[in-house]
Amino acid sequence: MIGIVYAVSAAVAILVMSKATQETEHLKEMLVGNILSVTWPELARTAILYSLVGVFHYIFRERFLIISMGSKPPITGPRSDSLSRFTACACACALF
């Protein structure tokens, strides 16, 4: 339901902006973006931010599972694979 509301509201915003006589450049920039104008400091800031979010999620992952599942999940594997899961999650967050 949330996804449908988001998609419909984004489509309505694009339709409203496309009917405007001014600000068409802003609409083009919003839809297409400009990946060539990304600077290294901006890229570094984004990578640091995503890394911090990943570390936060890694630290509080058990609490998030308890909140999501309603009970404490059993620990089935050794703690050594937690680092590999964290690394995979951090890489995925950094890519997206």
Helices and strands as residue ranges (DSSP letters): H 2-19, H 24-32, G 35-37, H 40-59, H 61-69, H 80-95
